[in-house]
Amino acid sequence: MRELADKRKIRLSDETVYILGALLLSLATAMLSAADFGLSVIVSSAYLVSLRAPLLTFGRAEYLVQGILFCIFCIIMKQVRLLLYFGAFLSGLIYGLMLDLWKMAVPQFNPDIHPSGDAGHGVLQRAADRRIQPMV
């Protein structure tokens, strides 16, 4: 009986599950930002940066914020284990690239083509308009 159960198990490599998880997570973030349903705290900072800096896409702003957090973490820890810590930054980079990929692949996720929320001024956009001064 156990031999039959072992034959029916679906075996996926760790890398496959990781890539699938990153794809689904970035898809969910792209959908939430396009629908203006709100974002988590860690993602919203990158979203606000991308709204204020026209040269940065949401994905680029994401790995910029991740890079800043990575540097702060290394300063606080007073050590850099490049291989171990760089894996976390690499995850943020892959996530940011996939987020930009979704925005390019699905036009409804691109705020330049289809503004999110009410005429491009959703909850996060209104918060950004009130609290952050325009960059000169």
N, C-alpha and C positions, 0 to 999 in steps of 0.2 A: 504494500500500500504506500509506503514511504517513497519507494522508487518512482511510482507513478506521480506523486506530488512533486518530486524533484524535477521531473521532466517537463512539467507544465509551468515552472517558474520562468518569468521573464527576466533575463539577465541584461542589465544595462551597465555600462562602464560609468565610473564616477565622472569622467569628463563629459559624457553625453548628458547626464543628469544636470551637471553644472551649466552647460551651454543652454539646455532647455529651460532651466530655472532663470537664467539671465535674460533669455528671450522673452519669457512670460512676464517677468518683473518689469522689464523695460516697456513691453506692450501695455501693461496695466498703467504704468506711469504716464505714457503717452496718451492713453485714453482718458485718464483722470484729468490731465492738464488741458486736453482739448475740450472736454465736457465742462471744465471749471467746477469740478466736484470737490476740489481741495486736495492738498498733498500733505505728505508727512513732513515733519519738521526738518529733517536732514535734506530732503529733496527740495523743499520750498526755498531754501536759501539760494540754491543754484538756479532755480526758476526765476527768482527775483533778479539775480545777477544777469541772467540772459535777457530779461525784459529791459534792463537799463543799459546794457552794453550791446549795441547792435551788431558788433563783429563776432560776438559769442553766440553760438547756438546753445540750446538747452543742454545737450550732451557735453559740449566743450566746457560750459560753465560747471557742469557736474564734476568732471574730472579736475577742473581747476580748484574747486572747493575741496574735493577729496585730496588733492596735492597739498593744499594749505593745511588741512587737518592732519595729513601725514607728517608734514614738517613740524607742526606743533607737538604731535605725539612723540616724535623723535627727540625734540628738545626736552620735553617733560621726562621722558625715560632716560635721558642722558646717555643714550647708546643707540647705535643703528645696527640691527641685524638685517643686512640688506636683503638676503634671500627670503627670510621669514616675513619681514615687514613689507617688502616690495610686492609680495603676493596680494596683500590687501589693496595696495594702490592699483595693481594690475586689474583686480576685479572691478574697481571703480572706473578704470579706463575702458574696459570691455563693456560695462554697463552703459557708459556715456556714448560709446560708439554705436551700440545697439539702439539706444534711444534716438540718436540722430538718424539711424537707418530707418526706424519706424516712421519718423516724421517725413523722410524723403519718399518712402514706399507708399504711404497712405496719405493722400493729400488732405483728408479731413483732419489729420493730426497736426498739420502745419499751420501755425498761427498767421503766417504771412498770406496764406490763401484763404483760410477759413478762421476768422477771429473766434476766440473762445468766449463763452459766456454771453453777456449782453453787449453786443457790438464791440467786442475786444476789451471791455472793461469789466472783467470778472472780479471776484472777491480779492484775489491776490494782486491784480492790477490796481484796484482802488487803494489797497494798502500801500502799494509801492508808490502811487502818485502822492499820497499824503505824507509818507515818512521819509522817502529818499529824494534828495534834491537832484535835479538833472546834472549829468556829468558835462563839464565844459570842455 
